[in-house]
Amino acid sequence: MIYHYQRADTAIASQVRSVLVLQPGVTDEQPNVPLFTNGSPAFVCRLGQGVASLALYGQAVTDEALDTDEDTTVVAFFFKPFAMACTFGIAAKYLKDNPVINLPNWNAQLTFALQLQLSHATTLVDKIGVLTAFIAACISRQQRDCEVISHATDRIMNDPDTEILATLLTELNLTERTFQRIFKKYVGTTPIQYRRICQFYFAFSQLRGDHYERLSDVAYSNGYFDQSHYIRAFKEFTDITPNEYLQHGLTKK
């Protein structure tokens, strides 16, 4: 196969991080299989002699989805974390329970219209343009929720301090109940749970990287009340203490 990555069009770049195009052919300049991040949600279009096959992969793209033959070209739009759920208006829990969703099962009418447009597009560039316009239209329909999730997850990841959630309510002009409902639907956790996961992630990265002098330094620099609070949080996520991790890794003694 021959493949290349391209940047997502500006119309969808807020939710889509990259586009992978795979075509039939042989080249000595590329490995047989392209590299892509496991766990990346994707919208995959398989273009062959018949009707285009369209599917959403909520957790990870399977190898079979990217297989090509002499008559098949594959275009995969890789979404940013949590972006697919709000783009297509699908609850995170449904995506988790149904890792592959054939697009007709999501919306048969819109899928038929998309397949018809693809059949009339004559070049691959035109077909990618049709797919891009379709995703852009989905983002537009869900614009407010997409903006909330994109802004909230980015802000919490960059600043998982305990005060960030109150700040977000003001920035987004939402009630706490509305914010929690949207966040839980599309991210799959509550805002508090997500903030604590991000907080632990940064603290764990600091501990693992040995960027501290005392354990209390890790606690205070990551917004924990004190060292005991950090140890309790560490044990909640890993079932061991930080000192046990430093001695034995993420395996109990």
Phi, psi and chi 1 to 4 in degrees:
 res  aa     phi    psi   chi1   chi2   chi3   chi4
   1 MET       -  157.0   71.2  176.3   71.1      -
   2 ILE  -116.1  133.2  -59.4  172.4      -      -
   3 TYR  -142.5  159.3   65.0   86.3      -      -
   4 HIS  -154.6  153.6   70.1  -88.1      -      -
   5 TYR   -99.1  149.0  -76.7   93.7      -      -
   6 GLN  -140.4  155.4   61.6 -173.0   54.7      -
   7 ARG   -68.3  146.8  -70.1 -176.0  177.9 -179.7
   8 ALA   -69.2  142.8      -      -      -      -
   9 ASP   -57.2  149.4 -173.6  -85.4      -      -
  10 THR   -58.3  -25.4   54.7      -      -      -
  11 ALA   -67.7  -21.7      -      -      -      -
  12 ILE  -125.8    3.0   60.8  173.7      -      -
  13 ALA   -64.5  -20.5      -      -      -      -
  14 SER   -66.8  -23.8   62.6      -      -      -
  15 GLN  -119.5  -26.8  -52.8  -59.0  -37.4      -
  16 VAL  -107.8  127.8  176.8      -      -      -
  17 ARG   -93.7  -26.8   60.2  179.7  179.2   81.1
  18 SER  -163.4  162.2   63.1      -      -      -
  19 VAL  -126.3  129.3 -178.2      -      -      -
  20 LEU  -110.3  128.0  171.8   62.5      -      -
  21 VAL  -117.6  124.0 -179.8      -      -      -
  22 LEU  -119.6  129.1  -55.7   99.6      -      -
  23 GLN  -128.4  156.3  -62.8  173.3  -89.3      -
  24 PRO   -62.9  148.2  -17.7   30.0      -      -
  25 GLY   144.4  170.9      -      -      -      -
  26 VAL  -130.5  136.0  178.1      -      -      -
  27 THR  -146.8  146.5  175.5      -      -      -
  28 ASP   -89.1   -3.2  -65.0  -30.6      -      -
  29 GLU   -91.5   -8.7  -61.5  178.1   -0.9      -
  30 GLN  -129.1  148.7  -66.0  178.4  -47.9      -
  31 PRO   -66.0  164.6   23.1  -32.4      -      -
  32 ASN   -66.8  -30.8  -69.3  -29.9      -      -
  33 VAL  -122.3  129.4 -180.0      -      -      -
  34 PRO   -70.1  155.1   27.2  -35.3      -      -
  35 LEU   -89.5  132.2  -63.5  175.2      -      -
  36 PHE  -149.1  154.7   60.4   93.1      -      -
  37 THR   -77.1  124.7  -55.1      -      -      -
  38 ASN   -61.9  142.5  -71.3  -29.9      -      -
  39 GLY    90.3   -2.9      -      -      -      -
  40 SER   -80.5  122.1  -62.5      -      -      -
  41 PRO   -68.8  147.4   24.6  -32.7      -      -
  42 ALA  -149.9  152.0      -      -      -      -
  43 PHE  -107.1  117.6  170.6   40.5      -      -
  44 VAL  -115.6  130.8  177.5      -      -      -
  45 CYS  -118.7  123.3  173.0      -      -      -
  46 ARG  -104.9  117.1  -63.2  178.9   59.6   82.2
  47 LEU  -104.9  115.9  -60.6  163.3      -      -
  48 GLY  -130.2 -151.4      -      -      -      -
  49 GLN   -75.2  -28.2  -65.1  -62.4  -39.9      -
  50 GLY  -101.0 -145.9      -      -      -      -
  51 VAL   -71.6  139.4  176.6      -      -      -
  52 ALA   -62.1  136.9      -      -      -      -
  53 SER   -94.4  128.5  172.8      -      -      -
  54 LEU  -128.8  132.3  -57.4  153.5      -      -
  55 ALA  -151.3  152.1      -      -      -      -
  56 LEU  -106.6  132.5  -55.4  174.6      -      -
  57 TYR  -114.6  103.5  -68.1   80.0      -      -
  58 GLY   -76.5  -26.2      -      -      -      -
  59 GLN  -111.1  -50.4  -58.3  -63.3  -44.5      -
  60 ALA  -159.8  149.3      -      -      -      -
  61 VAL   -82.9  132.7 -178.2      -      -      -
  62 THR   -78.6  157.0   62.5      -      -      -
  63 ASP   -61.4  -36.7  -67.9  -22.1      -      -
  64 GLU   -62.1  -33.2  -66.9   78.2    8.9      -
  65 ALA   -64.8  -27.0      -      -      -      -
  66 LEU  -100.7    4.3  -59.7 -178.7      -      -
  67 ASP   -67.0  139.8  -78.8  -14.0      -      -
  68 THR  -124.6  157.1   61.4      -      -      -
  69 ASP  -133.2 -170.6   54.0   40.4      -      -
  70 GLU   -65.9  -14.6   60.5 -177.2   13.2      -
  71 ASP  -114.5    3.3  -63.3  -41.0      -      -
  72 THR  -123.4  131.3  -56.5      -      -      -
  73 THR  -115.2  139.4  -66.7      -      -      -
  74 VAL  -117.5  134.5  177.3      -      -      -
  75 VAL  -122.6  122.1 -177.7      -      -      -
  76 ALA  -120.5  124.3      -      -      -      -
  77 PHE   -99.0  112.4  -66.8   79.2      -      -
  78 PHE   -90.6  123.9  -72.3   95.8      -      -
  79 PHE   -91.4  156.4  -78.9   72.0      -      -
  80 LYS   -70.0  158.8  -63.2  177.6 -179.7  179.2
  81 PRO   -53.4  133.2  -26.8   35.4      -      -
  82 PHE    72.3   -4.9  -43.9  114.9      -      -
  83 ALA   -77.1  -32.2      -      -      -      -
  84 MET   -64.5  -41.1  173.9  174.2  -78.7      -
  85 ALA   -58.2  -48.3      -      -      -      -
  86 CYS   -76.2  -30.4   58.2      -      -      -
  87 THR   -61.5  -42.8  -63.5      -      -      -
  88 PHE  -101.5    4.6  -67.2   95.1      -      -
  89 GLY    63.9   38.2      -      -      -      -
  90 ILE  -113.1  132.9  -57.8  173.3      -      -
  91 ALA   -64.4  142.4      -      -      -      -
  92 ALA   -58.3  -36.9      -      -      -      -
  93 LYS   -64.4  -38.1 -175.6  178.5 -174.0  -55.3
  94 TYR   -66.5  -39.8 -172.7   82.3      -      -
  95 LEU   -64.1  -37.1  -81.3  175.1      -      -
  96 LYS   -68.2  -41.5 -178.2  178.3 -180.0 -179.2
  97 ASP   -76.3  -21.5  -66.0  -19.2      -      -
  98 ASN  -129.2   80.4  -60.1  -88.2      -      -
  99 PRO   -62.2  -21.3   20.0  -31.8      -      -
 100 VAL  -127.2  123.4 -178.0      -      -      -
 101 ILE  -121.6  112.7  -58.2  172.9      -      -
 102 ASN   -66.4  131.1  -69.3  -40.6      -      -
 103 LEU   -57.0  -36.0 -152.0   64.5      -      -
 104 PRO   -59.2  -29.2  -26.4   36.3      -      -
 105 ASN   -74.1  -20.4  -65.1  -25.8      -      -
 106 TRP   -80.7  -49.9  166.8   73.1      -      -
 107 ASN  -159.0  101.0 -170.8  -49.8      -      -
 108 ALA   -64.0  -38.7      -      -      -      -
 109 GLN   -67.4  -47.3 -175.6  175.3    1.9      -
 110 LEU   -65.9  -36.1  -71.4  178.6      -      -
 111 THR   -65.3  -42.3  -58.5      -      -      -
 112 PHE   -61.4  -43.0  176.4   75.7      -      -
 113 ALA   -64.1  -40.0      -      -      -      -
 114 LEU   -65.7  -44.6  175.8   58.7      -      -
 115 GLN   -61.7  -36.9  -70.1  171.2  -32.7      -
 116 LEU   -65.1  -43.4 -169.9   62.2      -      -
 117 GLN   -63.6  -39.9  -68.0  178.5   63.3      -
 118 LEU   -64.4  -37.4  -71.4  169.1      -      -
 119 SER   -67.6  -26.5   68.5      -      -      -
 120 HIS   -91.6  -13.5  -75.4   92.5      -      -
 121 ALA   -76.8  128.4      -      -      -      -
 122 THR   -89.1  -30.6   55.3      -      -      -
 123 THR  -114.6  163.1   67.9      -      -      -
 124 LEU   -63.2  -38.5  178.9   57.4      -      -
 125 VAL   -60.4  -42.5  171.3      -      -      -
 126 ASP   -64.2  -40.4  -69.8  -20.2      -      -
 127 LYS   -66.1  -40.9  -68.2  179.2 -173.1  -64.1
 128 ILE   -63.5  -36.1  -66.7  174.3      -      -
 129 GLY   -63.2  -39.7      -      -      -      -
 130 VAL   -63.9  -45.1  168.4      -      -      -
 131 LEU   -64.1  -40.5  -67.1  166.5      -      -
 132 THR   -63.1  -44.2  -63.0      -      -      -
 133 ALA   -62.8  -36.4      -      -      -      -
 134 PHE   -64.2  -46.8  170.7   74.2      -      -
 135 ILE   -63.7  -41.0  -65.1  173.3      -      -
 136 ALA   -60.4  -38.8      -      -      -      -
 137 ALA   -66.6  -39.0      -      -      -      -
 138 CYS   -64.1  -42.5  -69.4      -      -      -
 139 ILE   -61.7  -41.1  -66.4  172.2      -      -
 140 SER   -62.8  -41.8  179.4      -      -      -
 141 ARG   -65.1  -32.4  -78.7 -167.3  -65.7  -88.6
 142 GLN  -107.6   24.8  -59.8  -73.2  130.5      -
 143 GLN   -54.3  -47.5 -176.6  173.2    5.8      -
 144 ARG   -63.8  -46.3  179.3   52.9  175.8  161.1
 145 ASP   -64.8  -39.1  -74.1   -4.8      -      -
 146 CYS   -61.9  -42.5  -74.1      -      -      -
 147 GLU   -64.0  -41.1  -70.9  174.5   -9.7      -
 148 VAL   -62.1  -49.7  167.7      -      -      -
 149 ILE   -67.9  -44.4  -64.3  -55.5      -      -
 150 SER   -61.4  -47.0  179.3      -      -      -
 151 HIS   -67.0  -45.3 -179.0   77.3      -      -
 152 ALA   -66.5  -47.0      -      -      -      -
 153 THR   -66.8  -38.0   52.3      -      -      -
 154 ASP   -65.4  -44.2  -74.8  -10.8      -      -
 155 ARG   -66.0  -41.7  -69.7  -79.3  -81.4  116.3
 156 ILE   -67.9  -40.6  -64.5  172.0      -      -
 157 MET   -61.9  -38.9  175.0   60.4   75.2      -
 158 ASN   -81.1  -21.6  -69.4  -34.5      -      -
 159 ASP  -150.0   77.4  179.7   19.2      -      -
 160 PRO   -81.6   34.0   30.8  -33.8      -      -
 161 ASP   -71.1  156.8 -171.7   78.2      -      -
 162 THR   -62.3  -23.4   54.1      -      -      -
 163 GLU   -84.9   -7.5  -58.8  -60.0  -39.8      -
 164 ILE   -65.2  -33.7 -171.6   62.2      -      -
 165 LEU   -67.4  -41.1  -61.0 -176.1      -      -
 166 ALA   -65.1  -38.5      -      -      -      -
 167 THR   -62.6  -41.3  -58.8      -      -      -
 168 LEU   -63.9  -38.3  -79.6  170.6      -      -
 169 LEU   -59.4  -38.6  -66.5  180.0      -      -
 170 THR   -70.9  -44.8  -59.1      -      -      -
 171 GLU   -63.0  -38.7  -69.3  177.5   -7.9      -
 172 LEU   -91.6   -9.2  -64.8  168.3      -      -
 173 ASN    56.0   50.2 -167.0   27.6      -      -
 174 LEU  -124.3  152.7  -67.7  173.8      -      -
 175 THR   -76.0  158.0   65.5      -      -      -
 176 GLU   -60.0  -39.6 -177.2  175.6    0.9      -
 177 ARG   -65.0  -44.4 -177.4  175.8  179.7  179.3
 178 THR   -64.7  -43.8  -60.9      -      -      -
 179 PHE   -60.4  -45.5  178.9   54.2      -      -
 180 GLN   -63.7  -38.6  -71.3 -177.7  -13.8      -
 181 ARG   -65.5  -47.6  175.4 -177.0   57.3   78.5
 182 ILE   -64.7  -44.1  -64.5  172.6      -      -
 183 PHE   -63.7  -47.0 -159.0   95.9      -      -
 184 LYS   -64.5  -36.7 -179.1   67.3  180.0  -67.6
 185 LYS   -65.0  -46.4  177.2  179.4  178.9 -179.6
 186 TYR   -96.9  -24.7  -64.5  120.8      -      -
 187 VAL   -96.7  -31.8  178.5      -      -      -
 188 GLY    97.0   -4.6      -      -      -      -
 189 THR  -133.2  169.0   68.0      -      -      -
 190 THR   -77.8  159.9   66.4      -      -      -
 191 PRO   -57.4  -37.4  -25.2   34.3      -      -
 192 ILE   -64.5  -44.7  -68.1  175.1      -      -
 193 GLN   -62.5  -42.7  -70.8  169.4  -30.5      -
 194 TYR   -64.8  -41.6 -177.3   73.8      -      -
 195 ARG   -60.6  -42.1 -174.4 -158.9   67.3   78.2
 196 ARG   -67.8  -34.8  -65.8 -173.9   68.3 -116.4
 197 ILE   -64.5  -45.0  -69.7  168.8      -      -
 198 CYS   -64.3  -42.3  -67.3      -      -      -
 199 GLN   -60.0  -45.9 -178.4 -175.8   31.7      -
 200 PHE   -64.8  -39.7  172.3   76.9      -      -
 201 TYR   -57.7  -46.8  169.2   79.1      -      -
 202 PHE   -69.0  -39.1  -75.8  111.7      -      -
 203 ALA   -65.1  -41.2      -      -      -      -
 204 PHE   -65.4  -39.6 -178.8   73.9      -      -
 205 SER   -63.2  -39.1  -63.2      -      -      -
 206 GLN   -66.5  -42.2 -176.8  177.7   -8.6      -
 207 LEU   -65.1  -46.9 -177.9   72.8      -      -
 208 ARG   -64.7  -35.0 -176.9  176.9   56.7 -175.7
 209 GLY   -82.5   -2.2      -      -      -      -
 210 ASP    61.1   37.4 -163.1   27.1      -      -
 211 HIS   -98.5   61.6  -57.0  -51.4      -      -
 212 TYR  -167.0  162.6   64.9   97.4      -      -
 213 GLU  -103.9  -42.4  -66.8 -176.8    5.5      -
 214 ARG  -126.9  155.3  -62.7  177.8  -61.3  -85.2
 215 LEU   -61.3  -31.9 -160.1   59.9      -      -
 216 SER   -63.6  -28.0   58.9      -      -      -
 217 ASP   -61.5  -41.9  -64.0  -21.9      -      -
 218 VAL   -63.3  -43.1  180.0      -      -      -
 219 ALA   -61.5  -53.2      -      -      -      -
 220 TYR   -70.5  -35.7  -68.7  125.9      -      -
 221 SER   -73.2  -12.4   62.0      -      -      -
 222 ASN  -115.5   17.7  -71.3  -78.4      -      -
 223 GLY    83.6   13.1      -      -      -      -
 224 TYR   -82.5  150.5  -68.2   98.6      -      -
 225 PHE   -63.6  -41.5  -61.5  124.5      -      -
 226 ASP  -161.3 -176.5   51.9   33.0      -      -
 227 GLN   -64.3  -38.1 -176.8  171.9  -42.6      -
 228 SER   -63.6  -40.4  -63.5      -      -      -
 229 HIS   -61.4  -42.9 -178.9 -150.7      -      -
 230 TYR   -64.9  -42.0  170.8   55.3      -      -
 231 ILE   -62.7  -40.8  -68.0  172.6      -      -
 232 ARG   -63.1  -43.2  -72.4 -164.1  -58.3  -87.3
 233 ALA   -64.7  -42.0      -      -      -      -
 234 PHE   -61.0  -43.3 -165.7   98.8      -      -
 235 LYS   -68.6  -32.5 -166.4  166.4 -176.3  178.7
 236 GLU   -63.6  -39.6  176.7 -175.0  -14.8      -
 237 PHE   -84.8  -24.8  -78.2  101.6      -      -
 238 THR  -123.9  -12.1   66.1      -      -      -
 239 ASP    71.2    8.0  -70.9  -28.7      -      -
 240 ILE  -135.8  168.4   59.6  175.1      -      -
 241 THR   -89.4  163.9   67.2      -      -      -
 242 PRO   -57.2  -41.7  -26.4   34.9      -      -
 243 ASN   -64.4  -38.0  -75.9  -31.6      -      -
 244 GLU   -65.6  -37.0  -72.1  172.9  -25.8      -
 245 TYR   -63.9  -44.4  164.2   72.9      -      -
 246 LEU   -63.0  -29.7  -67.6  172.7      -      -
 247 GLN   -87.7  -36.0  -65.7  175.6   26.8      -
 248 HIS  -129.2    0.1  -54.1  -75.2      -      -
 249 GLY    77.3 -167.0      -      -      -      -
 250 LEU   -84.3   48.1  -69.1  177.1      -      -
 251 THR  -136.1  130.4  -55.9      -      -      -
 252 LYS   -63.8  150.9  -72.4 -174.8  176.7 -179.2
 253 LYS   -65.7      -  -67.8 -175.4  -67.5 -175.6
